[in-house]
Amino acid sequence: MDRVEALDAHLRSMSTERVARLVATLPDTAIDLHCWSAVLERIAILAYRPTVVERLNLAQQQLLYAIATVAEDRNGLRRPEPTLEEGTRTPALGPVALEEVLDRIGARPSGRARQRAEAELDRLAELAILWPDGRDGFHLADDFAAQFGSERTPPDLRTVAEGLDACDLHRMAKVLGLDDDADRHVLTADITALLTDATRVGLLLEEAPHETARFAHFHALHSMVVRAPAPGHRHVDWLTERGLMVPVGDHGVMVPREVALVLRARFPAPFSPDPPVLVGPVSDREYDRGSARGEAVSGRAVAARSQEALVALLDADDHLMAALEVWPLVLGGEGVQDHPALREELTAGGTHPDVIRVWVEAGAITGLLSARSGEVGPSAQAATWKGMAPESRIAALLQAWTRIPDMALWWPSPEEPLPRKRAAGVRRALALALGDAPEGLSLGAVSENPQYRRVLGWEPHGAQRWLVDTVQWHQPFIGADTDATDRVLRALNEAERLGLVAYGTPTPLGRALSAWCRDGGTDALADAAWAALLGRDSGEEPRSPEAGGPVMQGPAECREKALEMEIHALLGT
C-alpha cells in the first residue's frame, strides 16, 4: 500500500475514540472534518502536532532518529528528488523495514533490546508518527525528514577534495599513506577511493582514539556541522588530517557523505531501552528523620506522611472551593491572578502556597474552574465535584497535576517569570520516574529544606541525580533547559505536598499514579487514593464501587468527545 492508503487503513483499524484523541492533538485551525482525506493529510504532518513529539521518551526519540538514518542511507544520504505531488516540499522518507531499523540500533537478535524496540515502535504507530506499510515495515510522516532527519546534506568527498588547496591535499595524502608526490588529479582520485572503501575507513577508525571515533560517529549520524571549531580541537584535528571530516563553508567542518555512510553502517545508533538504573549507596540525609541515622525509611512512616498530605489536600479543596465561591480570582494584564489580598485570604487557613497553585492550575484542566470576564471561579460542574467521593477527587487532581505544563495559566510559581515558559511536561515525567524508583529507597526529602532549589555551584547527587536523569529519560526536552534540575526539584516538592512522595520515598499512591501514566486505569488510582487516606494497603479494605457516579469533563475531554462524534459521523462507524 502507498503511504496514504496505509494511513487510512491504520486509522480505520483504531477505535473512534482513539482517532479522536489523535485528531485532538491538532490545533483547531488545522482540523477539517468535512473531508476524511483532509484529516489524513493533517495527521501525517508532525509540525501540526508538536505536543505528540514533546511527550516522546528517550528510547522513542532515538528510534525515530535511527529510522531517519536508515531511510537516508537508502538514498545514499542524498536528498531524493521531490515528486510532482510534493512540489517544493521536502520529499518524504520511507518506507523502512523493521529488520533494518533493529539492525541499525543493534537489536536484531532476540532479547530485551529487541522487545523494548518493538514495543516502542508499536507505541509510535499508535501515535501515527509512523504506520504499518502492509508488509514488514513502516511508512513515515510527511515531514519526518524535517523533524528527525539530518541537519543538512553532507558534501561529496570528491567535490571537497577538488576544492582543497595543493598543500592540504598533499598533507592529507601523506597522513593516509598515499603517494604525496602524485599530481592533483591522482591524489584526489586516490583519497576518494580510500575513503569510500568501508574496510579501509574501518581500519582508520580503529587507529583513532575511542572518544574521537565516537565524536565522528555522532556527527555522521546526524550530519551535523561542527561550527567554528577552536584551534587545537583534538577530535577535529585528527579527523580532518585524514579526510574523515572536511570543511564546509567558511566556519565549519562535517563528515563527508561517503564516510558518513560507512560510520552509520559500522556503529549501532544509540538506543537506551530503559530508564537509568540507580546504583551506589544512598547518603544518610536521604533517610527518614524520625529513624536512627543509617536506617531506611519505614513503610509505616511513608504511609502516615502520605495520609497527612492527602487529608491536608482535601481540607484545602473544601477551603478553596468555599473561598472562590465568594471571592473569585481576579486576572491581571498578563492573564494570571493579580490580587495580593486574595492570596492572603487563601493562605490564611494554613494551606501551603504550592497546594493552592496546583489546585488552581488543576482546576483549569478538570473543568472545576472557568474564567469569565477576567475572573476565575467555580464552573457549572462545581456541584458534580462536590458529589464525588474524596478518593475520586484526589485521583482527578493527581491526573490533572501530571498534565499541568510548565507554563502557568492562572497562578505561576514564585520563581516563574510571567513571560510564558516552555511547555515540556516535567510533572508527568516525574510521575513516571516515581514508578522506576527501587522500593523503599529515598530520593531525598527536598521539601524539608527551605533551600531545596539549586544554589550557585550545587548539583544533585546520588538518588537525586538519578531522579533528574530519569525524568529527562521520560522527557528529553527538559534536558535542553539550563534550569532543568530546578524544575524537577520544584515538581518533586509538589509531589510531596500531594502525597506522592514521603520522606523522599515514592508512596504507593505515587506508584499508582505512575502506572496510570503508563495507560493504567483510573479506578486503580482511586483505589490507591482510598487506601492512602485510610493509611492502609490497597487490598486491605476495598472501597465501594462508584458505578455511574459523577464524572468531571475538562475542556480537553469535552473537545475530544465532540471530535469523536464528528469522526463517528464522518466514517459512518
N, C-alpha and C positions, 0 to 999 in steps of 0.2 A: 504494500500500500504506500501511496505517497504521503507526504507529511500531513496534509490537511485531512485526507481520508482517515489516516491513522489517529489523528487527534479527535476527529469526530467519533470514531468507534470507541476510543478510550473514554471520552466524557460520557458517552451514552451507556457505557458499562457501569458507570457510577450511579449512586442514588441521586435523586433530585436534590436532596439536602446537601450532599457533598458538592454537587455542581454549583449550587447557590453559594456555598462557602467560598468556592474558587472565584466566582464572579464578584463576590463581595470584596475581594482583595483589589478590585479595580476602583478607581475614583469614579464618582457619579458621572463626570463629564465624559468618561470613556465607555460607559455602559450603553449599549443599544440593543434592547431586547425585542426589536421589531423583526430582526432577521438573525437566524441561528448562525449563518456564515460570519456575521459581524462579531458575534460572541466568540467564535473560534479565532478570528483574526486578532482580537484584543487579548485573549488568554495566551496566545502564542508569543506575545511581546512582553518580555520581563520588565522593560522600562516602565510599563504601566502598573507593575505590581512590586514596587520596591519593598513593601513590608514582608513579602514572602521571602525575598533574598536575605533580609535583615535577620530573620529568625533561624537561618540555617546554622547548624553546628559546624565545628571544625572538620569533622570527617566528611560531612556532606559537601562543604566548600572544596575540600581537597579533591574529592571525587569529580566535581564539576571542572576543576582546573585540569585534572588528568584527562578527562573526556575531551576537553578542548584540544589538548596536545595530540591526542590520538587522531582527531578529525583534521587538525592542521597538518600532521605528518603525512596523512594520506594525500594531501595536495602538495607534498614536498615543501611545506612551510611557505608556500606562495599563496597569495590571495586568489581564490577562484574567481573567474570572470562572472559578473552578475548576469542572471538570465533576463529576458525581456520583461518578465513579470516583476523582477526585483528592481529594474531600472538602476537608479543611482544608489540604492540602499546597499549596506554591507551584505554581501552574499551569505546565505545561511550555511551553517556547517552541518555535517552529518549525512546519513545516519552513521552510527558507530556500533560495532559488535560488542556484546557483553564480554566475550573472552579477551578481546583486545584491551578493554578497559581494565579487567582484572589483571592481565599481564603487565600493563603499564604501572600498576601500583604494587606489583609483586605479590598478588593474592590469588594467582591462578590455582595453585594446589589447594585441595580442601583443607579447611582449618578455620580458626577463629577469624582471621582477617577476611577470608572469603565470605563467611557467614555474615559478618558485620557489613561488608561492602554490598552484598546482595540485599540485605535488609534496608540499608540507607538508599540504595537505588530504587527500591520499591516505594520508599517514602518520597523520594524526589518525583517519582511518577505520579503519586497521589497529588502532589502539588502542581503537576503539569509543567514542570520545568523541563522535563523530558518525558517521552511516552513510547510505548512499545511500537516497533515497526512491523509487527505481524510475523516476524521471523525470530531471530535471536539477538536483537539489537534494539537501539533506541533512536528515535528522531529527537532533534534538539530544537529548543525555542528559536524563533526567528532571529533575535538579536543575541544569541548565545555567544557569538564571537566577540561582540562588543562588551558583554558582561564578564566573560571568563577567558577570552582568548588572549593572544599575545599583545603586548603593548604596541608593537609595530612589527612590520615585516623585516626580518634581518636581511642584510645585504648579501649578495652572492660573493663568494670568495674571489673568483676570477676578476670580477669588476673592481673589488677593493685592491687586489694585488696590482692590477694595471694602473691604478691611481697612486700607488706608493712611489716615493722618490727612490732613486737608484740606491742611495745609502741604506735606507730602511730595508729595501728588498734584499740587498747583499747581506746585511746583518741577520735578517731572518733566515736566509738560506744557510748561513754558517752555523747558526744555533741548531737548525734542523738536520745538520749533517749533509747538506747538499753541496754541489759544486758551485761555490760562490763566484767563480771566475767566469761562469757562463754568461751569455748576453741576456738582456732583459726578458726577451720573449721566452727563452728556455727556462729561466728562473721562474717566471710566472707560471708556466706550464708545470714545472716540477713541484712547486709549492702547492699548486691547486691539486695535483694528482695525489700528493702525500696526504693532504688534509681532507681529502674526500675518501680516503681508504679507511674504513672503520677499524681495521686491525692496527694500522699504524697510529691512528689517533688514540686508540686504546692504549698502546704502548707509551705514548707521550703522557697520557693521563696517569698511568702507573708510576711514571717518574715524578709527577707533580706532588708537592706536599698535600696531605689529606685535606686540609682546610681550603687550599687553592682549588682542588678538584671539586669540592662541594660548592665553592663560590661560582665556579664555571657552570656547574650543572644547574644551580638555582637560576642564574641569569639566562641560561639556554632554555630552561623550562618555560619561562615567562617572556622570553625575547625582550628582556629589559635592557635599557641603556644605562651604563654607569656614567653618570653625568659629572663632568669636571673632576675626574679622579686626581687626588693630590699626588704630587711628585713623590716617588718612592713607595707607592702603594704596592705592597709585596705581591698580592694576588694579580693585580692588573699588569704589573711589570713582567711577571713570569709568563703570563698568558699571551700578552702582546708580542713578546720576543719570539714566540713560537707560532704566531698567527692564529692562536686559539681565541683571541679577541682582536678586533680590528677597529680603526677609527670610523666614527660616523659623525658627519657634520664637523663643526669646529670644536666642540666641547664635550665629547663623549666617546665611549667605546662600547662594543657589544660583541657577542659571539656570532660569527658569520653563519649563514644558513646551513651550509654543508656540515660544519662542525656541530651545530645545534642538533641536527638530526641524529648524529652519532651519539651525542651526550644523552639525548632523550631516550634513545633505544638502549643505551648501556646501563643507565642507572634508573632504578624504580622511582616513580614520582612519590612525594611524601604522602603518607596515609596514616593518620592516628585514629584507629578504630574506636578507641575507648578514652574516657577522661583520664587525667593523670592519676597515678596511684600514690597515696600518702605513705611515705617511708620515713624512718628515723624516729627518734624519741620525741615526746611531747614535753614542753617546758613545764616546770612546776606551776607557774602562774596561770596555766590553762586548765587547772583543776578547780573543783568546787571549793569555794572559800569556806564552806561550812565543814569540810572534812580536813583531816590531818594532811600536812604537806606530803605530796607524793602519792596520795590515794586518789584513785579515779572517782569521778563524779558518780553518785549512785542514781539508779533509775527512779527511786522514790523522790529524791530531791529534784530531779528533772521534771517529773510529773507534777509535783507541788508547785514549782515555779510556773510551769505551763498553765496549770489551773488558775493560778493567781492572775496571770496575764489575761486569760480569757474572761474571767469574771470582771476584771477592770475594763476590758473591751466592751462587754455587754452593758456595764454601767455607763460607759462613755456614749454608747449608742443611744441609750434612753435619754441621757442628759442633752446630747447634741440635737436629737430629734425635737425634744421639747423646746430647746433654745431657739432653733431655727424656725419653728412654727410661729414664734412670737417676733423674732428679730432676724430676718434673713441676711445672708451675706450681701454686702454691697461691693460690686465690682468696680475697680478703678479704671483709669485710662488704659492700662496695659492688659486689661481683661482678667486680672486676678484680684482677690479680695484686698481692700484697702481701707480697713476700718479698725484702728487700734483699740477702740472701746469694745468692739465685739470680740476681738481676740482675747482681751482681758476677761470678758464675760464667759467665754467658752472654756478658758483655762482655770476659772475660779473654782470649779468643783474638783480640782486636783488632776484633771485629765492631762496627760503628757502632750505637749505640742505635736510630737511626731504622730501620735494616735489621731489627733484632730485632723492633721493634714492628710493622713492616709484615708481616714473615714470620708472626708470631703471629696478627695480625688476618686475614691472607690465609688462614692455615691453617684458620680457622673457616669460611671461605667455600668453600674447595676440598674440605673434608671430611678434610683431613690430620690435624687436631687435633679432639679432642672433650673435653667436660667430664664428669667422673664424680666424684660425692661431693666436690665442692668442689675438685677438682684437674683440670688440663688436661694432657693428654699425647697422644702419637700414637694415632690411631684404628686401627680394623681395616684401613684402607686404606693403612697405612704401607708395607706390602710392595709394593703397587701403585705407590706414589710412588717407591720406590727402584728399581723396574724401568723407570721411564720414562726416556727419553733426556734428557740435560741441557737441550737446547733446548726440549723439551716441558714440562719442569718450569718453566723460565723463562717460557714462554708462559702456563702456568697461573697462576703467581704474578702476572704482569703483569695478566692478565684479572681476577684476584681483587682486585688493587690498585684497579682502576677501580670496583669495587663496594663498597669499604670506605666506609661512611658516616662523616661527621664526628661520630661518636658511638661512642667506643671500646667494644668488647665486653670484652676482657680486658686490654689494655695501652694506657692512654691516653698521649698525648704529654706531655712535662714541663709545658707551659703549659696543658694542657686540664684544666679543673676536673672533679672527679668527678661532679657532677650532669650528667646527660646533655645534650649539646649538640644543636642542630638537626641534621637528617639530610640536608640538601641535599648532593648528591654533587659535591664540589669536584674530586676526583681524576678522575672520568670527564670532567667539563667541561674540566679541564686537558689530558687526553689528546686530546680533540677539538681544543682550541686549538692543540696542537703541530702538527697537520696543516694548520692555517691559516697558520702562520708562513712567510714567504718563505724559500726555500732559502738556506742558508749564512749566515743572519743570526743574530747572537747576541741573546739576550733578557736577558742579564745573568747572570753566573756567581755567583748569590747564595750558594751553599754554600761558596765560598771565603772569605766574610766571616762571622766568628762573630756579627756583629751583623746577620744577614740579616733579622731581624724588624724591623718598623717601630718606630721610636722616636718619642718625642714630637715632633710637628711635621714628621716626614718623610713624604713622599708619593712613590709610584713615579713615574718619569719615562721618557720615550722609549719604548723597546721594552717595558720592564716595565709601563708604564701601559697600553700596547696589550694586553699579555698579560692583565692584570687585567680590562680591558674585554671582551676576547674570551671569557674564562672566564665572565663574567657574561652575555654573549650566549647562551652554551650553557646556562647555568644561572642564570636571572634571580633566583631566590630568594636567591642568595648576596648580591646587592646590597642586600638588606634588612638585612644584618648589619653592625654597626659595625666588626667585625674581619674584613671580607671580604678586605682586602688581606693581612692576616696569614695567613689560611687559604690563600690562593692561593700565597703565598711558601713556606709550610710544605709544600704539595703539590709545588711546584717543587723544593724541596730534596730531597724523597723521590725525585722523578723522576730527579734526577742520581745518587742512590745506586743506582738501578735500571737505569742505562744508557740512559735515555730522553732525557736531555739531557746534553750535554758542553760545557763552556765556555759555558754558556748557550745553546747551539745545539741544536735538536731533532735527534736522531740518526736514521738510517734505521729503527732499531728503534722509536723514538718515533713516527715517522710510520706505521709498520706497525700499531702499537697504535691509533693514531688511526683508521686505516682499519678495523680490527676493530670499534671502537666504532660505526662507521657501517655495521654489518652486513657487515663483511668476514669472510673465512674464518680459522679457527684455524690451518690448515695454512700460510697465508701468513705469519702471525705467527711460527709456529715456524721457518719458513724464514729469516725476518729475524733471529731469535734465533741460529740456526745460523751465519749469515753474520757476525753481530756477534761471536760467540765466536771465530770464525776471523780477525776483523779484515779481512773482505773484502766485496765486493759480493754481493748476494743471488744473482745468476746466475753468479758466478764458479766456485763449486764446489757444485753442488746436493747437498742432503742425501739420504740414502737414505730412502724412504718407510717409514712405520710402520703399514702396513695391519694392522688387527686388533690393534694394540698396546694396552697397558693404558690405561684412562681413569679419571680420578677422578670421583666423584659426590658433590658437595657437598649440604648439606641442601636448598638451593633446587632443584637438579636432581632430587633424589630425590622431592621434593614434586611437581614438575611431571610427572615420569614416572608417579607414582601417579594424579595427576589425569587425565593423558592416557588411561590405561587405563580409568578410570571413565567419562570422557566418550565414549570409543570404545564402551563397552558401552551407555551411555545413548542415544546416537544410532544405534547399530547399524551403524556405518560399518566 
